[in-house]
């Protein structure tokens, strides 16, 4: 027996209790952080875009077109002031060149809306989500390197497969990995020395502190900082109305500039 291995004493039992408690806390934080970063943030962002994104996209389109027509109007007027016949094709090219960044932003927002629809159309059921999380939690307990520092290379590779299967929502693959594992081959806590237990406790405490800080930071950033508002129908309705009002305002500007341009060209 390792000289550092503790007998069954109150001190040894306390170390075992601390290790077990910290392992549970670490797993809770690890799975919560992973879920927030890779799943919840994507879903919340998609819900936000579904409820407000199409209004924001239309507003950007109207603002861009109104600004584009305003610039075109000024260039036409400048040519008229020089007693020149406006070169409409050259003016159109010049204006479009100035607005390339805005056109790119419109395309990016449109693509984000399409992606949001795709995400929301492929959500798994609540029951399957619970199964995924439970399987992932069990496999993390057996394969996560912070809980199993002496694991073999094949186990490290298996943990990578576990994360990939979880990300791809492959319940069957996670179940097969769980069946493959032989629990009897796992290192037992009681076989660790006192020094090894204390080293693990210290490492877990450090990792728990880091994860806690990361999660707190996530809650301060989009979309988590407006999570409650996303599900507040009164807020969503008010924002939709505000955006619709702005859309109508810029549509009026667009029509105004277009009418002026048509008058200038006809003269």
N, C-alpha and C positions, 0 to 999 in steps of 0.2 A: 504493500500500500504506500502511496505517496506520503512522505513525512508531513506535508502540509495539509493532507486531507483531514478534515475535522470529524471527530466522533459525533455521536448524536448528543449534542449539548444544547442548552438554551441559546448560546451564541450562534451555533451552527443553524439551528432552527430559525433564528432571526434573519440570518443571511439568506436562507432559502425563501423565507417569507418576503423579504425585500426584493429578491430576484423575481419571484413570481409576480408580485405586484407591479414592479417596473416593466416587466415583459408585457403585461396586459395594457398598461398605460402607453407604452411605446407602440404596440400594435394598433391601439385605438387612434393615436395621433398619426401614425404612418398611413393607415388606410384612409383616415379623414383627409389628410393633406393631399394624398394622391387622387382621391375622389374629387376634391375641390378643384385641383389644377386640371385634371384630364377629363373629368366628366361634368361636374356641376357648372363650372365656368362656361363650358361650351353650350350647355343647355340653357343657362340663364341668358347668355348673350343671344342665343337663337330666339328665345322667347321675347327678349327686348326688341330684336329686329322685326319679329313677326308683328308685334303690336305697334311699334313706332317707326320701324325702319323704312317702310314704304312711303310714309309721309315725309320722312327726312330726305329720302331719295328724290321724291317729287319736288320738294322745296329746293334742293340743290340744283335740280334741272331747271326750274323756273328762274332761280336767281342767276344761274349761269347764262341762260338764254337772254334774260333781260339785260344783263351787263354786256353781253356780246353785241346785242342790237344797239345798245347805247353807244358803244365804241364805234360800231359801223356807221351809225348816224353822224357821229362827230367827224369821222374821216370823210364821209360824203360831203358834209358841210364845209370842211376845210378845202376840199377840191373845188367846190362851187365858189368859195370865197376867193380862190386864186383864178377864177374865170376858166376853170378846166372842166372838161367832161369827166365825171367820176369813172374810174376804171373799177367797175363792180367786182370783177373776178379777182383782181389784184387786192382790192380791199378785203374781200372775203377770205383770201388766203392769209393776209396779214392778221386779220382778227382771229382766225382759227389757230394760227401759230401762237398767238398770245394766250389762248385759252386751252392749250394742250394739257396743262396740269389739271385743270378743272374737268376736262373730258375724261382724263385718267381716273380721277377721283370718283366720277359718276360710274364708270365701269367697275371700279373696285367695290363701290357700295352695292351695285346691282349683283355682282358676283357673291358678295357676302349675304345678300338676301336669299339668293338661290341656295347657298350652302346651308343657311338657317332652315329653310324648308326641308332640305334633305335630312338634316339632323333630326328635326322634329318628327319626320315621317318614319324614322327607323328606331324610335325609342323602344326599349324592351319593356316588358310588363313589370309591374311592381314586384310580383312574385319572383320573376327571373332575376331582377335586380338584387333582391334579398339573397337569392341563391349564390349569385356571383360574389357578393360581398362576403358571405359566410365562407365560401370555398377559398376565396383569396385570403381571408384572415387566417384560416387554418393552415394553409400552405405557407403563408408568411411566417407563422410561428415555427414551422419546421425547417424553413429554408432561408429566411432572411439572415444575411451575414452578421448583422448586429446582435442577433439572438443565437446564432450558431457560428462563432468565429473560427472554429476548427474544421469547418466543412471541407469536403473534397471538391476537386475541380468539377466533377460531373454534377455535384449538387449546386454549385454556383451557376453552371449552365442551365440547370433545371429551373432555378429561380428566375433566370432571364426569360425562359419559356413561359413560366407562370405569369409574369408581368405582361408579356405579349398576349397571352390567351385572355387575360383579364381585360386588357385594353380593347381587344377585338370581340369581347363579350362571348367567348367560346366556353360555355358551361361544360359541355361534354369533355373538352380537352382538359379542363381543370379537374374534372372528376377522374379522368384517366390518370393524371399525374398523381392525384391523391391515392388512388389504388396502387400505383407503382411503388410509392414510398413504403419502406419497411420500418415501421416505428421502432422495432427492436434494435435496429442498427444505430439509432440516434444516440448521441452522448447524453448520459443521465446527469442531472444536476448533482446528485449525491456523490458522483465520482470526481467532482472538481475539488481542488484544494481551497482552503480559506482565502489565500491570496488571489486565486483565479476568480473566485466569486466576488471578492471586493473590487477587482479590476473590471469585471463585467458590470457591476453595480455602478461604478464611476462612469463607465462609457455610456451606459443606458441613461443615466441622469443627464449627461452632457447632450446626448442626442434628443432626449425629451425636451430639454430647454430650447434647443435649436428649432425643433419642430413647432413647439408652442409659439415661438417668436414668428416663424414663417406663417403660421395660420393666422395669428393676430394681424400680420401685415396684409394678408390676403383679404381679410374682412374690411380693410380700409381702402381697397382698390376696386375698380369696376370689373365685373358687374355685381360683386358681393356687397358693395356699399349702397346699392340701390335695390337689393334683393326684395325687400318688403314692398317697395314701390312698384316693382314689376307685377306683383299680384294684387295691387291696389287698383281696382277698376275705376274708382273715382279719379285717381291721379292719372291713369292712362287716358281716360276720356278727356280730362282737362288738357293734357298734353296734345292729344290728337286734335282737339279743337283749336288750340293755339297754333299748331303747325298748319292746320287747314286755313286759318286766317292769314298766316304769312304766305301760304301758297297762292291764295286769291289776290293778295296785295301785289306779289311779284308777277302774277299773270296779267294783272291790269297794267303794270309797267311794261311788260313784254308787248302787249297789244298796242299801247301808246307809242312806243318806239317804232314798232312795225308800221303803224299807220303814218307816222311822220316820214319814215324812210320811203314809203310808197308815194307820198305826196311829193317828196323831194325828187324822186326818180322821174315822176310823171311830168314835172314842170319843164 
